[in-house]
Amino acid sequence: MKPIAILETGKPPEDLKDTFDDYPARFRALLGESVATVRFDVQAGRLPDDPEAFQGAIVTGSAAGVYDDLPWIAPLMDWLRAARGRTRLVGICFGHQAMAQAFGGRVEKSDRGWGVGLHRYDIVAREDWMFPKAASIAIPVSHQDQVVAPPADARVIASSDFTPFAGLAWGEGRMGAMSFQCHPEFQPEYAAALVEARRGSRIPETVADEALASLARANDRAVLTAWIRAFLMLTPPPVEGEGSGI
């Protein structure tokens, strides 16, 4: 199998980087040791020359906004448009927003404020790679920006009252792309450390308290991880009754 490109668009805050892994390392852990990956530092101007050399590409989270006037954002958008249909694309948080913006949607800083803690999304449309089946998923989140208008050709696959366009999908197979606003690669401990680091100065105390309480509950990171792996590797779903647990 070809390697997976991990497009690193951000890094943990300086005061957390020695305690927690960087984002590419977390996605490598999510994919598993048997899956080859190649890391690209997008902020340093690195992007894959040939999308077809990769089984797929994951666009990571970032503290940046897709509308920021930063020198690396426009090249990333151009790359996403050029890569679409040539390799499978996965976007997480900033990556979710970047794909939506690149493909014709719109992203803004939400008037709902910070989304932090464990958020639950309803699965409103099912895709072939969504196994094990789940009616909803609860995953750590950390964002202010949101997709406020999805691209015309996107399918909304996950939604909540706080984040109406929490998951999107485009196309099928090699033409496919999918993205989620949440962070399956975030351990609850890291999500909690982010909240504590921003408490008071950026995140209101009451919002921080509610977020930390939510992160102590069970999450569905393993479910979304399985979906991402199935999508990237085009793994067929198990035959019902044969080890599927359904």
N, C-alpha and C positions, 0 to 999 in steps of 0.2 A: 504494500500500500504506500502511496505517496505520503510525505509528511504533511502535518498541519502547520500552517503559518499562524503565528500568534502576533498580532499587530498591537504592540504595547503603546498605548496612548497616554498613560499616566503612571504615577508611582505612589506608594504609600506616603503619608506625611512624614517629614523628616524625623519627628520624634517617635515614630512607630516603626521605622524601617529596620531597626536592629532587632526588634522583637518578633516581627512577622515577615513572612516571605513576600517577595514582590509578586506582581500580578501574573506574569508569565509562569512563574513557578507554581502558582495556585492552579492555573489552567493545565499545566502538565500533570499535576496530581489528579485533577478532575478527569483527564483523558486516560490516565493510567500509564504505567511504565512501558508497556508494549507499543505505545503510539509515538512515533517519531515527530518531533516538533522543531520548527525554526523560528527564532525570535527576531522581530524587526522593531527597532526603536523608532517609532513614527515621529516623535518630537525632534529626533536628530536627523530627520529627512530620509529614513530608510523605509522602503516599501518593496514588496516582491516585484521583480522585473516581469515575471511570467506567472500570472495566476494559475495557469493550467499545469504548472509544475507541482501544484499542491492539491491534496485531497480536499482541502477546505481552508478557510481562514476565519480566525476569531478576532474581533475587534474588542479590546478591553475597555474597562471604565477609565475615567479621567476626571480630574477636578475642573477641567476646562469646559466651556460651553461651545456647542457647535457653531454658534453665532459669533464667537470671539474672534477678534482680528489677530490671529496668530499665524505665523508663516507656514505651519505644517498642516493646518486644517483644510485649506483648499486642495492641496495635492492629495490628501486622504480622500476627500469627496470625489475627486476625479478618478482616483484609483478604484473606488467602490463602483462607480458607474461603469468603468471599463472592465472590471472583474466580474460583474454580474452576468450570470449565464456561462461563465468559463470555469468557475469553481464554486463550491458551496460556501455560503457566507453566514456567519453567526455574529450577532452584535449583542453585547451585554452593557447595560446602563448607558454610558456615553456612546458605546458602539451601537446600541439600539437607536439612540437619537441620531447618530451620524448617518446610519443607513436610511432612516426615515427621511431625513433632510435631503440626502443625496438623491433619493429616488422620487422626490417631488412632494414630500410632506412638509410639515412646519413644526419647529420646536421652539418653546418659549420658557422663560422662568415662570413657574406656576404661581398663581395667587393663592393656591392651597398651602403654600409654605413647604417646609422640609418634610420629605418622606423618609423616615428613619425607623429602625426596629424591624420587626417581623411583620410583613404585609401579606395578606392572603388575596390571591387572584382567582376569579372564577374562570374555568376553561370554557370558552363560549363557542369554539369550533375545534374539531378534532382533526389532527393530521396523522398520516400513516406512521410517523416516527414517534408518536406519543404512546409509548408503552414502557412501563406499566401504565394502565389507564388511571386517570384521576379526574375527579370533577372539579377540584380546585387544588392549588398549591400555595404553601406558606413559605416564603423565602426572605432572607434579609435584604433590606433596601437602604440606599443612602443617596438621595437626590433632591434637588430643587427644581431642575428643568424637567419638562415633560413633552412628549409628542402631543400636540394639541390638534393636529390635523394629519391623519395618516395619508400616505401616497394613495392615489386613486386605485392602483392595482394591488394594494396590500389587503390581506385577509386579517382581520382582528381575531386573534386566537385566545387572548387572555385579557381580563378586564377587572377593575374594581371601581368603587365609587371614587376613591382618591385618585386612581390612575386608570382612566377609561381605556387608554390604548397601551396596555401593559405588555402585550405580546403581539407580534406581527409575523406574517409569513407571506412569501412571494413564490410563485412558480412551483415547479416540481423537479425532483431528482437533481441532475447536474445544474439545472436552471434555478434551483431552489435557493432561498435565503430565509433566515428566521432570526428573530431578535426578541429580547426580553429586557424590561426596565430593571428587573431585580438582579441580585448578585448570588448565583449559586456557588461561586468560588469563595465567598466570604464565610469564614468560620464565625459563629456567633460571638466568639471572644474578640475577633477583630472588629466586627460591626459595633460591639459595645465600646471598644476602645476609641473608635472614631466618634461615637456619640459623646463620650466623656471629654474628648479633646476639644469638642465644639460647644460643649454645654455652656450656656450663659452668653458667650460671646456671639455665637451664630445660631444656636438651637435653644429655644426657650426652655427653662427648667422643667416645666410640666410636660412638654413634648419629650424631653430627654428621659424623664422618669418613666413615662409610658413606654418608650422605645426599649429601655433596658428591661422592664418587666416582660415585654413581649418576647425578647430574645431568649428568655429562660424557658420558653415553651418549645415543644417539639416542632421541627421544621421538615420540609420536603426537599431539601437540597439533593438528596440521592435520586429522587424522581426526576427532577429537571436535569441533573447530570446524565441520567440514563437517556433522556430525550435528546440531549445535545450529542452524545456519543452515537446514538442511533441515526440521527440526522446526518452527521458528518461522515459516517461510515456506511450509510445506506443499509444498515442491518435490518433484515426482514423481521417482522413481528413474530413472536413465538406462536405456534399452533395452539389454539385454545385448549386448555386441559393438559398440555405437555410442559409442565414446569413454569407456566406463566404466572401462577398464583392468582389468576382471575377466575 
